[in-house]
C-alpha cells in the first residue's frame, strides 16, 4: 500500500522567458489553500492525502495545473471555488470533476 491514498501535485513553476506558466496564476497561493483545506477537512496525512509543490509539469499552456495520483487525473483551475470542488468531489468522494479535467 502507498504511504498516501492520494498525492496532489501543484505546478508552481515560474518561467523567466515571458511564456505562460502556472506560477502566473497564483498557483503557489492556491496550493497553500488546498493544503489548509485538506487539513481542515481532516483528510490530510499518512494514509490519506498529501498536497505538494511541483516544478514544471510540462503543460504550461493549459495552466495552472495540478495532478492527482495514483489516478493520474489532471486538472486546471481558476480560483478557490475550483479547488474546493476538486477537494470535495475528487479527494473526499472519488469523483472526477470532468468540467476541470484536462
Long-range contacts (C-beta under 8 A, 24 or more apart in sequence): 2-70, 3-46, 3-47, 4-46, 4-47, 4-48, 4-49, 4-50, 5-47, 5-48, 5-49, 6-48, 6-49, 6-50, 6-68, 6-69, 6-70, 6-71, 6-91, 7-49, 7-50, 7-52, 7-68, 7-69, 7-70, 8-34, 8-49, 8-50, 8-51, 8-52, 8-66, 8-67, 8-68, 8-91, 9-52, 9-53, 9-54, 9-57, 9-66, 9-67, 9-68, 9-69, 10-34, 10-51, 10-52, 10-53, 10-54, 10-64, 10-65, 10-66, 11-54, 11-55, 11-56, 11-57, 11-59, 11-63, 11-64, 11-65, 11-66, 12-53, 12-54, 12-55, 13-54, 13-55, 13-56, 13-57, 13-60, 15-60, 19-60, 20-60, 20-61, 20-63, 21-56, 21-60, 21-63, 22-56, 22-57, 22-60, 22-63, 22-64, 22-65, 24-63, 24-64, 25-63, 25-64, 25-78, 26-64, 27-63, 27-64, 28-53, 30-64, 30-77, 30-79, 30-80, 30-83, 31-66, 33-80, 33-83, 34-66, 34-83, 34-86, 34-87, 37-83, 37-84, 37-87, 38-87, 38-91, 41-87, 41-92, 43-87, 43-91, 43-92, 49-91, 59-102, 62-102, 65-102, 71-96, 73-101, 74-101, 74-102, 75-100, 75-101, 75-102, 76-100, 76-102
